[in-house]
Amino acid sequence: MPTLDHENQLRREGFRVIAGVDEAGRGPLAGPVTVAAVVLPEDFTHEVLNDSKQLTEKKRERLYDEITGDASIRWHCCVIEPAEIDRINILQATWEGMRRSALALNPRPDAVLIDGKPVKNYPLHQVALVKGDSLSFSIAAASIIAKVTRDRIMLRLADEYPQYGFEIHKGYPTPKHLAALKQHGPCPQHRRSFAPVAQLELDLR
């Protein structure tokens, strides 16, 4: 279960405002990547909050409402659209989201805990934690916000493009999604730089 141990270690090193940062949607063939940054109160604790992948959709939705409705929690979620992902690639898009989401917080953090590996040229002091969403409450909260934000976007896109089944697979390359992609071709929300979409566009020419 997550704790505030890593946040408290940074406080002992002299940092005051510490944000957790996490993303959702690096792997899908369609839709945006979302990145959230969250600053929790120093005395924060929670019995349920965990890595978003370990929770049911219903629990994630409830936690999202709880976190975003708490006036003592500061947060921001950044949405990087498919066109930008295609322009700068998914890794750079994720890193850019990690920069934007943290810098949008007020007051600005002086340190961040990032899920995964270090981000190059990051503008703030960073500590990268592999599987950080299961170690840090701040990262876990960011993972919830990023995941729920993206899932809600994909449900809206499912209404706009019903032929792809986005409400089921959220844009990930499942067999049903790949079959729909082959039958209907890509829509404006598909990432042209991702191999299955790029190859299909070549085949359709």
C-alpha positions in Angstrom: 0.0 0.0 0.0 1.2 3.6 -0.7 2.4 5.8 2.1 3.8 9.3 2.5 7.3 8.0 3.2 8.8 9.4 0.0 7.1 12.7 0.4 8.4 13.0 4.0 11.9 12.1 2.9 11.8 15.1 0.5 10.6 17.3 3.3 13.5 16.3 5.5 15.7 17.3 2.6 14.2 20.8 2.7 11.6 20.6 0.0 8.2 22.0 1.0 5.7 21.6 -1.8 5.8 18.0 -3.2 3.7 16.7 -6.1 3.1 13.2 -7.3 2.9 12.8 -11.1 1.5 9.9 -13.1 0.1 9.3 -16.6 -2.6 7.2 -18.2 -2.8 6.1 -21.8 0.7 5.6 -23.2 -0.2 2.3 -24.8 -3.5 2.8 -26.6 -3.8 3.3 -30.4 -6.4 6.1 -30.0 -7.2 8.9 -27.7 -5.0 11.2 -25.6 -2.4 10.5 -23.0 -3.4 12.2 -19.7 -1.0 13.3 -17.0 -2.0 14.4 -13.5 0.0 16.1 -10.7 -1.3 16.1 -7.1 -0.1 17.8 -3.9 -1.6 16.2 -0.8 -1.7 17.6 2.8 1.2 16.6 5.0 -1.1 14.6 7.3 -2.9 12.8 4.5 -3.8 9.1 4.9 -6.3 6.8 3.2 -7.4 3.2 3.6 -8.4 2.5 0.0 -6.2 4.8 -2.2 -3.8 2.7 -4.3 -2.4 2.3 -7.8 -5.4 2.9 -10.1 -4.8 -0.4 -11.9 -5.4 -2.3 -8.6 -8.9 -0.8 -8.2 -12.2 -1.4 -9.8 -13.7 1.3 -12.1 -16.4 2.1 -9.5 -13.7 2.6 -6.8 -11.6 4.8 -9.1 -14.6 7.0 -9.9 -15.4 7.4 -6.2 -11.8 8.2 -5.3 -11.6 10.7 -8.2 -14.6 12.6 -6.8 -13.2 12.4 -3.3 -9.8 13.7 -4.3 -10.9 16.4 -6.7 -13.6 17.6 -4.3 -11.2 18.0 -1.3 -10.2 21.7 -1.0 -7.0 20.7 0.9 -5.7 18.8 -2.2 -4.2 20.7 -5.1 -4.2 19.0 -8.5 -4.0 19.5 -12.3 -4.6 17.1 -15.2 -3.1 17.7 -18.6 -4.5 16.2 -21.8 -2.1 15.6 -24.7 -4.1 15.0 -27.8 -3.2 12.4 -30.5 -2.0 15.0 -33.0 0.7 16.2 -30.5 1.6 12.6 -29.7 2.1 12.0 -33.4 4.2 15.2 -33.8 6.6 14.6 -30.9 6.2 10.9 -30.1 4.5 9.3 -27.1 7.5 9.4 -24.8 8.1 13.1 -25.4 4.3 13.7 -25.1 4.2 12.0 -21.8 7.2 14.0 -20.5 5.7 17.2 -21.8 2.5 16.3 -19.9 4.5 15.7 -16.8 6.1 19.1 -17.1 2.8 21.0 -17.8 0.7 19.3 -15.1 3.3 20.1 -12.3 4.0 23.6 -13.5 0.2 24.4 -13.6 -0.1 23.9 -9.8 -0.3 26.9 -7.6 1.9 27.2 -5.6 4.3 25.5 -7.9 6.0 22.4 -6.4 9.6 22.5 -5.6 9.9 18.7 -5.9 8.0 16.0 -7.7 7.7 12.2 -7.3 7.3 10.7 -10.8 6.0 7.2 -11.5 8.5 5.3 -13.6 11.8 6.5 -14.9 13.4 9.9 -14.7 12.2 12.6 -17.1 14.9 14.3 -19.1 15.3 18.1 -18.8 12.6 18.3 -16.1 12.2 21.8 -14.7 11.8 20.8 -11.0 13.7 18.5 -8.6 12.4 15.0 -9.4 12.6 11.6 -7.8 11.5 8.7 -10.1 9.9 5.7 -8.5 9.4 2.5 -10.4 5.8 1.3 -9.5 5.5 4.6 -7.6 1.7 4.5 -7.8 1.9 1.6 -5.3 4.5 3.3 -3.1 3.4 7.0 -2.8 0.0 8.4 -1.9 0.7 11.4 -4.1 1.5 9.3 -7.2 -1.5 7.0 -6.5 -3.8 10.0 -6.3 -2.3 11.3 -9.6 -2.8 7.9 -11.2 -6.5 7.9 -10.2 -7.1 11.4 -11.7 -5.2 10.6 -14.9 -7.0 7.3 -15.4 -10.5 8.5 -14.7 -10.0 11.6 -16.8 -8.9 9.5 -19.7 -11.6 6.9 -19.4 -14.3 9.6 -19.4 -12.8 11.1 -22.5 -12.8 7.7 -24.2 -16.5 7.2 -23.3 -17.3 10.5 -25.0 -15.3 9.4 -28.0 -17.2 6.2 -28.0 -20.4 8.2 -28.6 -18.7 10.1 -31.4 -17.1 7.1 -33.1 -19.4 4.1 -32.1 -17.9 1.7 -34.6 -14.6 1.2 -32.7 -15.9 0.2 -29.3 -13.9 2.7 -27.3 -16.2 2.3 -24.3 -14.9 -1.3 -24.0 -11.2 -1.2 -24.7 -10.5 2.6 -24.2 -8.4 2.6 -27.3 -6.0 -0.2 -26.4 -5.0 -2.7 -29.1 -7.4 -5.5 -28.3 -8.5 -8.0 -31.0 -11.9 -6.2 -31.3 -10.3 -2.8 -31.7 -7.8 -4.1 -34.3 -10.7 -5.7 -36.2 -12.7 -2.5 -36.1 -9.7 -0.5 -37.2 -9.2 -2.9 -40.2 -12.8 -2.7 -41.1 -13.4 1.1 -40.8 -9.9 2.5 -41.0 -8.6 5.1 -38.5 -10.6 8.0 -37.2 -9.2 11.4 -36.2 -8.5 10.2 -32.7 -6.2 7.4 -33.8 -2.5 7.8 -33.3 -1.0 7.7 -36.8 2.6 7.2 -35.4 1.7 3.9 -33.8 2.7 0.9 -35.8 -0.7 -0.9 -36.2 -2.4 2.4 -37.4 0.5 3.4 -39.6 0.7 0.0 -41.2 -3.0 0.0 -41.8 -2.9 3.4 -43.5 -0.1 2.0 -45.8 -2.2 -1.0 -46.6 -5.2 1.2 -47.5 -3.3 3.3 -50.0 
